[in-house]
Amino acid sequence: MELIPRQIDKNEIQNRINAFPVTAILGPRQCGKTTMARSIKHDHYFDLENPRDMVRFENPQLALEDLTGLIVIDEIQRYPDLFPLLRYLVDSNPDQKYLILGSASQELIRQSSESLAGRIAYFPLSGLRLQDVGEKDIKSLWIRGGFPDAFTPKAEEQSRLWRENFITTFLERDIPQLGISIPANTLRRFWTMLSHYHGQVINYAELGRSFGISDVTVRKYIDILEGTFMVRVLQPWYSNTGKRLVKRPKIYLKDSGIFHTLLNIENHDQLLSHPKLGASYEGFALECICRALQKQNNEYYFYRVHSGSELDLFWQQKGNNWGIEFKYADAPRKTRSMTTVAKDLNLRHLWVIYPGKETYRLSEKITVTGLSDAVLNGLPPTHGIRGY
């Protein structure tokens, strides 16, 4: 299959390697962590799923202490006891640096941060970016998602079969390996049900009633899917506007291809006639923008008041408030909600992201622009999505 360069991610990882003794690449299985690590110049490589390397790591200190240069350790979540040793090794040997790869986000961060505080930098690697594939393939990226093995096949059927197999393997092998004892069929049914709430505010009690479980169990299942990079839980922004705010989070399935597979949407034509078309575009566009902004997940919010005004994405940067609305429409127009939100949140600028190619102003502080243009060229009128 075609190997797609991922220069933005590679540069971000290299910057962390240059600045920290230990760098961790975190992300879902088969998102390209191993391929990325092998593309970075390194001196030693250990794969803890490789039986030969597993034997060598029966005494990890003996295997590592005399090495120099950049040492890559893949599947490190299998050996969490390594973290205290890594602290000792990097403190005692300035000629060593480590690049570690893992799939279990929250637990891996907790274990590594306790032992390697101040010595480790994290980089969350998702699937392919829009910048990686270019505007010509945006439709395929939307339908198939960003997992390299789902995006690159020539035939649509191959991509669909890969995604089906990924879901099955994730539930039957990966989840149990994390020490989570939930039947695969149960979690798949929950995951599928969650796909129908994609882009909506979560009502834990309603979800629990629909599935026949408690809201506490609902939260547990969502935490599992969030911790394994399968869903994004977008928190509400609290603002002292004197209005009655929605305080529950929204949920999105992070990969659009997995979302479409769970809903049995096989191609673009089926998507265009599906009731979840708008929600699908919103989730896909939101992930593209969030990754282009290069901020951490917990620094993004949405805003909604019970009277109806809302904003899909809100963040703060360089002392200013910014906002985005996502619209699957041919020519979005200014709405009362946009005007109200821009005033309530004192937005420096509000963009309306849509599938088209034209950029035009709705007001001094509101601009309509296409998703491809916003990601590849920057958000007008700031001329650069990252720096402003």
C-alpha positions as CSV (number, residue, x, y, z in Angstrom):
1,M,0.0,0.0,0.0
2,E,1.0,3.6,-0.6
3,L,3.1,5.2,2.2
4,I,1.9,8.7,2.7
5,P,4.4,11.2,4.2
6,R,3.3,12.7,7.5
7,Q,5.7,15.6,7.8
8,I,3.7,17.7,10.2
9,D,3.5,15.0,12.8
10,K,7.1,13.9,12.2
11,N,8.3,17.5,12.8
12,E,6.3,17.8,16.0
13,I,7.7,14.6,17.3
14,Q,11.2,15.5,16.4
15,N,10.8,18.8,18.3
16,R,9.9,16.9,21.4
17,I,12.8,14.5,21.0
18,N,15.2,17.4,20.8
19,A,13.8,19.0,24.0
20,F,13.1,16.0,26.3
21,P,14.9,12.8,27.3
22,V,11.7,10.8,26.8
23,T,9.0,11.3,24.1
24,A,5.8,9.3,24.1
25,I,3.7,8.8,20.9
26,L,0.2,7.9,22.0
27,G,-2.6,6.9,19.7
28,P,-5.0,4.1,18.7
29,R,-3.8,0.8,17.3
30,Q,-2.8,0.9,13.6
31,C,-2.9,4.7,13.4
32,G,0.8,4.7,12.2
33,K,2.8,5.0,15.4
34,T,5.3,2.2,14.4
35,T,5.7,3.5,10.8
36,M,6.2,7.0,12.2
37,A,8.8,5.9,14.7
38,R,10.8,3.9,12.1
39,S,10.8,6.9,9.8
40,I,12.7,8.9,12.5
41,K,16.4,8.4,12.7
42,H,17.0,6.1,15.7
43,D,19.8,3.9,17.0
44,H,18.0,1.0,18.6
45,Y,14.4,-0.4,18.2
46,F,12.6,-2.8,20.6
47,D,9.1,-4.2,19.9
48,L,7.6,-5.6,23.1
49,E,5.2,-7.8,21.0
50,N,8.3,-9.4,19.3
51,P,9.1,-12.7,21.2
52,R,12.9,-12.0,20.8
53,D,12.7,-8.6,22.3
54,M,10.4,-9.8,25.1
55,V,13.1,-12.3,26.1
56,R,15.7,-9.5,26.1
57,F,13.5,-7.5,28.4
58,E,13.3,-10.2,31.0
59,N,16.2,-8.1,32.4
60,P,15.5,-4.6,30.9
61,Q,18.2,-2.8,32.7
62,L,20.8,-5.2,31.2
63,A,19.3,-4.7,27.8
64,L,19.3,-0.9,27.9
65,E,21.9,0.6,30.2
66,D,24.9,0.3,27.8
67,L,23.0,1.7,24.8
68,T,23.4,5.3,23.5
69,G,21.5,7.5,21.1
70,L,17.7,7.3,20.4
71,I,16.1,4.1,21.7
72,V,12.6,3.3,20.5
73,I,10.4,1.0,22.6
74,D,7.1,0.0,21.0
75,E,4.0,-1.3,22.8
76,I,5.4,-0.1,26.1
77,Q,2.0,-0.4,27.8
78,R,2.8,-4.1,28.1
79,Y,5.7,-3.2,30.5
80,P,4.5,-0.4,32.8
81,D,7.3,-1.3,35.3
82,L,9.8,0.1,32.8
83,F,9.0,3.8,33.7
84,P,11.0,4.0,36.9
85,L,13.9,2.3,35.2
86,L,13.8,4.8,32.3
87,R,13.9,7.6,34.9
88,Y,17.1,6.2,36.3
89,L,18.6,5.6,32.9
90,V,18.1,9.0,31.5
91,D,19.2,10.7,34.7
92,S,22.4,8.7,34.8
93,N,23.2,8.6,31.1
94,P,22.8,11.9,29.2
95,D,23.7,10.1,25.9
96,Q,20.4,8.2,26.0
97,K,17.0,9.4,24.7
98,Y,13.9,7.3,24.4
99,L,10.9,7.3,22.0
100,I,8.2,5.2,23.5
101,L,5.0,4.1,21.8
102,G,1.7,3.1,23.4
103,S,-2.0,2.7,22.8
104,A,-3.6,3.1,26.2
105,S,-3.8,6.9,26.7
106,Q,-5.1,7.7,30.2
107,E,-3.4,4.9,32.1
108,L,-0.2,5.2,30.2
109,I,0.0,8.9,30.9
110,R,-0.7,8.4,34.6
111,Q,2.0,5.7,34.9
112,S,4.6,7.5,32.9
113,S,4.0,11.0,34.4
114,E,4.4,9.7,37.9
115,S,7.8,8.3,37.2
116,L,9.0,10.7,34.5
117,A,7.7,14.0,35.6
118,G,9.6,16.8,33.9
119,R,11.4,14.3,31.6
120,I,8.7,13.2,29.2
121,A,6.8,14.9,26.4
122,Y,3.6,13.5,24.9
123,F,2.4,13.6,21.3
124,P,-1.1,12.3,20.4
125,L,-1.0,10.7,17.0
126,S,-4.3,10.2,15.2
127,G,-4.9,9.1,11.6
128,L,-3.9,10.9,8.4
129,R,-4.4,14.7,8.3
130,L,-6.1,16.6,5.5
131,Q,-2.7,18.2,5.0
132,D,-1.2,14.7,4.4
133,V,-3.6,13.7,1.7
134,G,-4.5,17.1,0.1
135,E,-7.7,18.7,-1.1
136,K,-8.2,16.2,-3.9
137,D,-8.7,13.3,-1.5
138,I,-10.9,15.1,1.1
139,K,-14.0,13.1,0.2
140,S,-12.1,9.8,0.6
141,L,-10.7,11.0,3.9
142,W,-14.2,11.9,5.1
143,I,-15.8,8.6,4.1
144,R,-12.9,6.2,5.0
145,G,-11.4,8.0,7.9
146,G,-7.8,8.6,8.7
147,F,-6.4,5.2,9.6
148,P,-3.7,4.6,6.9
149,D,-4.8,1.1,6.1
150,A,-8.4,2.2,5.7
151,F,-7.6,5.2,3.6
152,T,-5.1,3.8,1.1
153,P,-6.9,0.8,-0.6
154,K,-8.0,1.3,-4.2
155,A,-11.3,-0.4,-3.7
156,E,-14.0,1.0,-1.3
157,E,-14.8,-2.6,-0.2
158,Q,-11.3,-3.2,1.0
159,S,-11.4,-0.1,3.2
160,R,-14.8,-1.1,4.6
161,L,-13.6,-4.7,5.4
162,W,-10.5,-3.3,7.1
163,R,-12.6,-1.0,9.3
164,E,-14.9,-3.9,10.2
165,N,-12.0,-6.0,11.1
166,F,-10.4,-3.2,13.1
167,I,-13.6,-2.8,15.2
168,T,-13.7,-6.5,15.9
169,T,-10.1,-6.8,16.8
170,F,-10.2,-3.6,19.0
171,L,-13.1,-5.1,21.0
172,E,-12.0,-8.7,21.2
173,R,-8.2,-8.2,21.7
174,D,-7.2,-4.7,22.5
175,I,-9.8,-3.9,25.2
176,P,-9.1,-7.2,27.2
177,Q,-5.4,-6.5,26.9
178,L,-6.0,-3.3,28.8
179,G,-7.4,-5.3,31.7
180,I,-11.0,-4.3,30.9
181,S,-13.4,-7.2,31.3
182,I,-16.5,-6.1,29.2
183,P,-17.9,-8.6,26.7
184,A,-17.0,-7.5,23.1
185,N,-20.7,-7.7,22.0
186,T,-21.8,-5.5,24.8
187,L,-19.3,-2.7,24.1
188,R,-19.9,-2.9,20.4
189,R,-23.7,-2.4,20.9
190,F,-22.9,0.5,23.2
191,W,-20.4,2.0,20.7
192,T,-23.0,1.6,17.9
193,M,-25.6,3.3,20.0
194,L,-23.2,6.1,20.8
195,S,-22.7,6.7,17.1
196,H,-26.3,7.8,16.9
197,Y,-25.5,10.5,19.5
198,H,-22.5,11.7,17.5
199,G,-22.4,15.6,17.7
200,Q,-25.0,15.7,20.4
201,V,-25.0,16.7,24.0
202,I,-24.7,13.6,26.2
203,N,-27.6,12.6,28.4
204,Y,-26.1,9.9,30.5
205,A,-29.4,8.9,32.1
206,E,-31.1,8.7,28.7
207,L,-28.3,6.6,27.3
208,G,-28.4,4.3,30.3
209,R,-32.2,3.8,30.0
210,S,-31.8,3.0,26.3
211,F,-29.1,0.5,26.9
212,G,-30.5,-0.9,30.2
213,I,-27.5,0.2,32.4
214,S,-26.9,2.8,35.0
215,D,-25.6,6.3,34.1
216,V,-22.4,5.4,36.1
217,T,-21.8,2.5,33.7
218,V,-22.4,4.7,30.7
219,R,-19.7,7.1,32.0
220,K,-17.4,4.1,32.5
221,Y,-17.9,2.9,28.9
222,I,-17.4,6.4,27.5
223,D,-14.2,6.8,29.5
224,I,-12.9,3.6,28.0
225,L,-13.6,4.7,24.5
226,E,-12.2,8.2,25.2
227,G,-9.1,6.7,26.8
228,T,-8.5,4.5,23.8
229,F,-8.8,7.5,21.4
230,M,-12.1,6.3,19.9
231,V,-14.3,9.2,21.0
232,R,-13.9,12.9,21.7
233,V,-15.8,14.3,24.7
234,L,-16.1,18.1,24.1
235,Q,-16.7,20.0,27.3
236,P,-19.0,23.0,27.5
237,W,-17.6,26.5,28.0
238,Y,-18.8,28.2,31.1
239,S,-19.2,32.0,30.7
240,N,-20.6,34.5,33.1
241,T,-23.2,35.8,30.6
242,G,-26.2,35.6,32.9
243,K,-27.8,33.0,30.6
244,R,-28.8,29.5,31.4
245,L,-26.0,27.4,29.9
246,V,-26.0,23.8,28.8
247,K,-23.5,22.1,31.1
248,R,-23.3,18.5,29.8
249,P,-20.6,17.6,27.2
250,K,-21.0,16.7,23.6
251,I,-19.6,13.5,22.1
252,Y,-18.0,12.7,18.8
253,L,-16.6,9.6,17.3
254,K,-13.1,10.7,16.4
255,D,-12.6,8.8,13.2
256,S,-15.2,9.4,10.5
257,G,-14.5,6.1,8.9
258,I,-15.3,4.1,12.1
259,F,-18.4,6.3,12.6
260,H,-19.6,5.4,9.1
261,T,-18.9,1.7,9.6
262,L,-20.9,1.6,12.8
263,L,-23.8,3.2,11.0
264,N,-23.4,0.8,7.9
265,I,-22.7,3.8,5.6
266,E,-20.6,2.3,2.8
267,N,-20.0,5.1,0.3
268,H,-20.5,8.8,-0.3
269,D,-23.9,8.4,-2.1
270,Q,-25.3,6.6,1.0
271,L,-23.9,9.3,3.2
272,L,-25.6,12.1,1.2
273,S,-29.0,10.6,1.8
274,H,-28.4,9.6,5.5
275,P,-30.0,11.6,8.3
276,K,-26.6,11.8,10.0
277,L,-25.0,13.7,7.1
278,G,-24.8,17.0,8.9
279,A,-23.5,15.4,12.1
280,S,-20.9,13.4,10.1
281,Y,-19.6,16.5,8.4
282,E,-19.4,18.4,11.7
283,G,-17.4,15.7,13.4
284,F,-15.0,15.3,10.4
285,A,-14.5,19.0,10.0
286,L,-14.1,19.5,13.8
287,E,-11.3,16.9,13.9
288,C,-9.5,18.4,10.9
289,I,-9.6,21.9,12.5
290,C,-8.6,20.8,15.9
291,R,-5.5,19.0,14.6
292,A,-4.6,22.0,12.4
293,L,-4.8,24.2,15.5
294,Q,-2.2,22.0,17.3
295,K,-3.8,22.4,20.7
296,Q,-4.6,19.8,23.3
297,N,-8.0,18.1,23.4
298,N,-9.0,19.7,26.8
299,E,-8.5,23.2,25.4
300,Y,-11.4,23.0,23.1
301,Y,-15.0,23.7,24.1
302,F,-18.5,24.2,22.7
303,Y,-21.0,26.8,23.9
304,R,-24.8,26.5,24.1
305,V,-27.5,28.2,26.0
306,H,-31.0,26.7,26.6
307,S,-32.6,29.5,24.7
308,G,-31.0,28.2,21.5
309,S,-27.8,30.1,20.8
310,E,-24.8,27.9,20.3
311,L,-21.2,27.6,19.0
312,D,-19.7,24.3,17.8
313,L,-16.1,25.1,18.7
314,F,-14.6,27.7,21.1
315,W,-11.0,28.2,22.2
316,Q,-8.8,30.9,23.6
317,Q,-5.4,31.9,22.1
318,K,-3.1,34.8,22.6
319,G,-5.5,36.6,24.9
320,N,-8.5,36.4,22.4
321,N,-11.6,34.3,22.1
322,W,-12.2,32.5,18.8
323,G,-15.1,30.5,17.5
324,I,-16.2,28.2,14.7
325,E,-19.6,27.0,13.4
326,F,-19.7,24.0,11.0
327,K,-22.4,24.0,8.3
328,Y,-23.0,21.4,5.7
329,A,-24.6,23.9,3.3
330,D,-23.9,25.4,-0.2
331,A,-23.9,29.0,1.0
332,P,-24.2,29.6,4.8
333,R,-25.9,32.8,5.9
334,K,-25.6,34.9,9.0
335,T,-28.0,33.8,11.8
336,R,-29.2,35.4,15.0
337,S,-27.4,32.7,16.9
338,M,-24.0,33.7,15.3
339,T,-24.5,37.4,16.2
340,T,-25.6,36.6,19.7
341,V,-22.7,34.2,20.4
342,A,-20.1,36.5,19.0
343,K,-21.3,39.2,21.4
344,D,-21.8,36.9,24.4
345,L,-18.3,35.4,24.2
346,N,-16.6,38.6,23.0
347,L,-15.2,36.7,20.0
348,R,-12.3,38.2,18.1
349,H,-13.6,36.3,15.1
350,L,-16.1,33.6,14.2
351,W,-15.7,31.4,11.2
352,V,-18.3,29.4,9.5
353,I,-16.7,26.3,8.0
354,Y,-18.5,24.6,5.1
355,P,-17.8,22.2,2.2
356,G,-17.5,24.9,-0.5
357,K,-14.5,26.8,-1.8
358,E,-15.5,30.4,-1.7
359,T,-14.6,32.7,1.2
360,Y,-16.8,35.6,2.0
361,R,-17.7,37.9,4.9
362,L,-21.0,37.9,6.7
363,S,-20.0,40.8,9.0
364,E,-16.9,42.4,10.3
365,K,-16.4,39.5,12.8
366,I,-17.9,36.6,10.9
367,T,-16.4,34.9,7.8
368,V,-17.5,31.9,5.8
369,T,-14.6,29.8,4.5
370,G,-14.2,26.2,3.1
371,L,-12.8,23.5,5.2
372,S,-9.9,22.7,2.8
373,D,-8.9,26.3,2.6
374,A,-9.0,26.8,6.3
375,V,-6.9,23.8,7.1
376,L,-4.4,24.0,4.2
377,N,-4.0,27.8,4.0
378,G,-5.2,29.2,7.3
379,L,-8.3,30.9,8.6
380,P,-8.9,34.3,7.0
381,P,-8.5,37.1,7.9
382,T,-5.8,36.0,10.4
383,H,-3.6,34.5,7.6
384,G,-2.4,31.5,9.5
385,I,-4.4,29.0,11.5
386,R,-1.7,28.4,14.1
387,G,-0.1,31.8,14.7
388,Y,-2.7,34.5,14.2
